[in-house]
């Protein structure tokens, strides 16, 4: 079905990220596709999945995920680093999954990156990983050399 309107113009990386999680909760594959930069260099890694490169592969993966229905997902504990044209957000995703008639909350650690374009902020990276024991854990590294 052709679109009758243009994709939204996001004024900030935070707006783009909120639209990403809203689209997942709505199960809206077109809204998810509109968030991504149309470029061969975009990258997405779903928990336990392969590295997907290019806008087409990334968009197809999200369409397949939401084809099974909307996700019950919430991002929290956001940490971000931003420049005038690039933003990297690290979040803890709380995903409600159902199995055998019962539901549980699964925690996923995700990094989302955005670039500022003439068409507003666009997503260029989503990399998500399962937590080790199902619960989020934050480790603060003391200041100084890491190696």
N, C-alpha and C positions, 0 to 999 in steps of 0.2 A: 504494500500500500504506500503510495507516495506521501511524503510529508508536506503539510500545508504551511508549516512555519519553519523558521530558521532555528538552529540549535541555540540554546541560551548563551549569553555572553557573561562569563563569571568575572567579577571585579577583583576577586582574591582567590588564592589557593584554598583558603578555608571554605569559601562558597562552593568551589568545585568539589572539594572533598565531601561536603555535606550532601551535595547533589548525587555524588557517587553512592553513598550509603542509602539515601532516599530511593534511588533507582533500584538498588538491590532489594530493599524492603518492598518496593512496588512490583518487583519482577519485570521491570521495563527494559527490555533489551535495546530498544532504540535510544532511550535516554542514556544508557550505559555507553553505547557506541558514540554518541555525541560528545561525551566527556573526553574522549581520547584524542590526542594529536594524530592526525592522519599522516603517519610517517613510518618508514621501514625500520626505524631505530627504536620504536617503543618496545617495552619488554614487560612480560607478566609471568610470574611464577606462583601457581596455586599450591597450597600445602601438599607436599608429596608428589607434585607434578613436574613436568619438564619445563624448560625455559622456552617460553613462547616469544617469538620475535616478529615484529611487524604488526601494523594496525589490523590487517585482515585476520591473522591468527588470533590476536588478542580479542577482537570483537566476536569472532566465532566461539571462543571459549566462554565468554560471558553469556552469549546467547544460549549456549548449551546448558549452562548452569541455571539460568532463570527459566529455561523451558520446563524445568521440573517444578516450577512455582517460585513464588517470592521467598526471600530469605528473611528470617527473623534475626537481624544483626544490629549491633550497636557498637560504635567505636568510642573508646574512652582512653584516658591517660595519654593524651596526645602530647608529644614533644616535637618541636619543629625548629628547623634552621631555614631562614629565608634571606634571599638577596632580592634586588629589584626584579629579577627575571627568572629565578629558580627557587623552588621551595621543596623541602624534603620533610615529610611528616612521618613519625613513627607512632603507631597506635596499638592498643590492645583491642582486638575485636572479640565481642561476646556473641557467639552464634548459638541459637537454640536449635537443636537437632532432635528429631524424633526417630525412635527405633523401637519396633515392637510395641507400639502403643504408649511408650513412655518418652518423656522429653528430658533432655539435659542440656546444660550450658557448656559449650566447648570454647576455650580461649585460644585465640590465634594472634600471633604477633605479626603485624604488617607494617611495611614501609611503602609509602606512596610518595611519588615525586611528580611535580607539576612545573610547567614552564609558562611564562607569560608570552602570549602571541598577540598579533593585531586583533585576533578574534577572542581575546580574553585568555584566562588561565585554562590550560589543558593538561590532562594527565599523561605522563610518559612512562611511569613505572608503578607496578603494584607487585610487591614480593611478600608473600605470606608464608608463615611457618607455624606448624603446631607447637605448642608449648610442651616441654618435656613430660610433665606429669598432669597436664590438663589445666593447671592453674598458672596464671601469669606471675612472673617473678622479675623484679627489677634489681639489678646489681649496680651499685655506684662504684666507679673506679676512682681511687684516690688520684689527686693531681700528681703529675710527674711522668717520666718515661714509662711506656708500656712494655718495652723490651729491654 
